[in-house]
Amino acid sequence: MIRNSRYMKNWLKTMNSRRSKWPVLFALMFAVLASCSDRKEKPLAPLTYLPEATVGVFYDEPLGSLEAEKQTGSNFTPIGEPPPGMSVDGGRGYLTGTPTTAGTYNFKVERTDPSGGGASADFSIKVS
């Protein structure tokens, strides 16, 4: 009986030391399974910084990747307000106009294509 109890104590000690590894292994397994899921989430669009504008000076710049990927007949619509005195040219995909107020402005532009596709991007411009 003494021998069996010693055996049981050693066995329990071994199991306890092994058991402490299970939470780590479980967390690792969960992380791997979560990263392999079939969910397709939209990636966050990075903020696009436009070249700096100057108050009172005419500005005419393309809207980066939105303008580069446009199709014939694409339409650009601002969501939010571009800087005062400036507007989004809906047919060309350009930010154009003469800014009237200094500051940093953030706005979003959505491109819709004749084929039904489209995209949107966030923009930031500093007016000095």
Buried (B, 14 or more C-beta within 10 A) or exposed (E): EEEEEEEEEEEEEEEEEEEEEEEEEEEEEEEEEEEEEEEEEEEEEEEBEBEEBEBEEEBEBBBBBBBEBBEEEBBBEBEEEBBBBBEBBBEBBBBBBBBEEEEEBEBBBBBBBEEEEBBBBBBEBBBE
